[in-house]
Amino acid sequence: MNEFALSLLLLGALSTNGQLPFWATSGQYGLMPETNGALAWVQAGTQYDTTREFQWKWGVSMAANYDSRCPIRSGMTNEGKSGMTQTADFNLMVDELYGSLKWRALSLDLGMKRFNRDFFGAGTPTLGSLSTTGGNIIWSGNARTMPGYALNLNPVAIPGTGKHVWLYGSWGDYWTIDERYVTGALIHRMDAGLRFDITRRLGLTLGFEHDAMWGGTSPRYGELPTTLSNYLRVIAGQAASAEAPVNDRNNVIGDQRGRQLLRLDWRGDGWQLALQHDHPFEDVSSLFFRNFPDAVNTLALSLDDKDAWVSDFVYEFQYTRYQSGPINESTKEEENKSRSWLERIRYWLSIQDGGDNYFNNWEYKSGWTHFGHPIGNPLFFPEGTRDGSWTSGRVVLGVENNRVRAHHMGVAGKLFRKLPYKLMLTYSENYGIFKERYTGPNPWNKPWGTVEETPLRQVSGAFMGEVPLKLLTVTYGLYADKGVLLPDNFGATVGLRYSFGGKR
C-alpha cells in the first residue's frame, strides 16, 4: 500500500549580527530566512507501493518564513533597469508539489520536486548532505524548486553484460518562476550514465549531464523564441534560429552548461568508500577538459553501523580557479557558422578559450540562480554578497565569485549512539571572477601563473543535531563565519519537528 507520511517543523533562528551564517541558509532549498527570524514547514505525501508493478506516489510541502530584515524586492523594467519596492517580511513558499508514476525501470515526475542528493550521514536525511554540493555541482539543493517534468530511467542492466553494466538517465524540462533578468526562462536537463559493477566490491560510474536555460522574456530583446526548432537546437547545443538575439546565433542558444562525473565505489565488510570527481563545463573548451583541474573532488567513508559515534566522513577539495585559463582568443565571426561540427571543434581546441565564468551568462544575466540563490555550488556566491546588498528578494545578476579553492570536511554519527548530529567545516579562498576580481592584481589576458593573486579567505562551520523524544524531535544548530568575504558571525537555530508515518 502507499504509506502516508506527515511532517511538521517549527524553527527559530538568531545570529550575533542579524544576518544568518553561511551554513544556516545554504543547502536548505532556499527556504530559510536570511536574517534573524523563523521557519514553519509542513510536508505530506506517500511512497511507492513496491508490491505492485505499476506504482504511484505524491508529495506536497509548504513553507513560510519570517525575515526580520524585511528584504528589498527589485523588478526589471523594459529598459533593463532595477525598480525597487518594499516587500513583506513574511514569505509563503511552495517547496514541493508533485505526482510520480513508476513502471519497472521507468518513472515520471510531474510538478515541483526536489532533486536527489548524496552523501548523507547518521541514517537521517533531515540534517542534510555532508557535501558542499550534495554530490552535484550543478543541482545542489541550494535554491528553490521549480515546476516541470522529468522522465527517469532507473538503473537497468544492459543485455549481454551479465548484470555488470547498468544504464541510467533522466530527461526533463523546467520553468523558472522567480523575478530575474530574463523572466520565465526555461531549463532543459538531460543526464545519463553507465555504472560498471566490476567486481562484487568495486564499482565505477561515468556520468554526463547537460543543462540549458533558454526562452523567456528579456528586457533587451523582448520575448525570446521558444519554437520546436529552437528546442531541438537547445538539445543539440547548436546556435539559435535567425529570429533570436545575435549572441545566441553566433554561439549556442541560451545559457548552456553541465558536468561530467567519474566515481569509484568500494564495498568493504561493514563499510563503503567513494571517490568522486565532479567536473563542470560551460563551453566547448571545458567540455573537452581544457579547464582541468577545475572540479569538486569528494572522498566519502561510510560505516554500515549508523548508530556509531562517527558513522560517516566526507572530505572535499574544490578547485575552480583555472576556467580554461585567463586568455580568450575566440572570435565569434559570422563565417564560423559555416564550418562543419568537426571543423568547429578543431577551431575551438586550437585557441585559448578561457574565462569560462561558471554560472554566468551575457544574455541571461541572472545566471544559474533561482530566487537569488545559486542552483548549484553554494560557494559560487551570488552578486551582492561581499557588499552586503544581496537578498533573495531582489533581482540577482549572476554570481560574483566562481573562482574558488576550498577544503571541506563533514562528519556525522550519533552521540551516545542515539542522537544524530552533523559537523561541517569549510575553508575557502575566493577570487571573484576573472574580469572582476575581489582584490589584488588582475590576471585577465595574462599567461596563467604569471600573476600572484590575492584571495579573500573564509571559514564557515556548522554543528547540527536532533534529539528524538516520544512524540517530537528537537532540532538544533550552531553556525559560525570567520573571514573577509562574509561578516564575522555566530548563529543558532532551534526547532520542533513532528512526524507521522514513514521514516522519522
ZIQUI-V624824 format. One record per backbone hydrogen bond with DSSP energy under -1.0 kcal/mol. CO is the residue of the C=O (numbers start at 1). NH is the residue of the N-H. Records with the same first field share a line. If there is no record, write none. Layout:
BEGIN
CO: NH ; NH
END
This chain:
BEGIN
1: 3
5: 45
6: 500
7: 43
8: 498
9: 41
10: 496
11: 39
12: 494
13: 37
14: 492
18: 36
21: 24
22: 25 ; 26
28: 31
34: 20
36: 68
37: 13
38: 66
39: 11
40: 64
41: 9
42: 62
43: 7
44: 60
45: 5
49: 52
53: 104
55: 102
57: 100
58: 46
59: 98
60: 44
61: 95 ; 96
62: 42
63: 93
64: 40
65: 91
66: 38
67: 70
73: 85
75: 83
77: 80
81: 77
83: 75
85: 73
89: 67
91: 65
93: 63
96: 61
97: 112
98: 59
99: 110
100: 57
101: 108
102: 55
103: 106
105: 154
106: 103
107: 152
108: 101
109: 150
110: 99
112: 97
119: 130
121: 124
125: 128
133: 136
134: 118
137: 377
141: 29
147: 175
148: 111
149: 173
150: 109
151: 171
152: 107
153: 169
156: 167
158: 161
164: 197
165: 158
166: 195
167: 156
168: 193
169: 153
170: 191
171: 151
172: 189
173: 149
174: 187
183: 217
185: 176
186: 214
187: 174
188: 212
189: 172
190: 210
191: 170
192: 208
193: 168
194: 206
195: 166
196: 198 ; 204
201: 267
202: 199
203: 265
204: 196
205: 263
206: 194
207: 261
208: 192
209: 259
210: 190
211: 257
212: 188
213: 255
214: 186
216: 224
217: 183
218: 222
222: 218
227: 231
228: 232
229: 233
230: 234
231: 235
232: 236
233: 238
238: 253
241: 244
245: 249
246: 250
247: 251
248: 240
255: 213
257: 211
258: 281
259: 209
260: 279
261: 207
262: 277
263: 205
264: 275
265: 203
266: 273
268: 270
270: 304
271: 268
272: 302
273: 266
274: 300
275: 264
276: 298
277: 262
278: 296
279: 260
281: 258
283: 287
284: 288
285: 290
286: 289
289: 292
291: 294
295: 319
296: 278
297: 317
298: 276
299: 315
300: 274
301: 313
302: 272
304: 306
305: 308
308: 414
311: 303
312: 412
313: 301
314: 410
315: 299
316: 408
317: 297
318: 406
319: 295
322: 325
323: 356
325: 355
326: 445
327: 354
333: 336
334: 337
335: 338
340: 344
341: 345
342: 346
343: 347
344: 348
345: 349
352: 329
357: 360
359: 368
363: 365
364: 367
367: 369
368: 375
370: 373
373: 370
375: 140
377: 380
379: 381
381: 400 ; 401
382: 385
384: 390
391: 394
396: 398
398: 383
403: 431
404: 320
405: 429
406: 318
407: 427
408: 316
409: 425
410: 314
411: 423
412: 311 ; 312
413: 421
414: 417
415: 418 ; 419
419: 415
420: 466
421: 413
422: 464
423: 411
424: 462
425: 409
426: 460
427: 407
428: 458
429: 405
430: 456
432: 402 ; 403
436: 433
443: 446
447: 450
456: 430
457: 484
458: 428
459: 482
460: 426
461: 480
462: 424
463: 478
464: 422
465: 476
467: 474
472: 469
473: 497
474: 467
475: 495
476: 465
477: 493
478: 463
479: 491
480: 461
481: 489
482: 459
489: 481
490: 16
491: 479
492: 14
493: 477
494: 12
495: 475
496: 10
497: 473
498: 8
500: 6
END
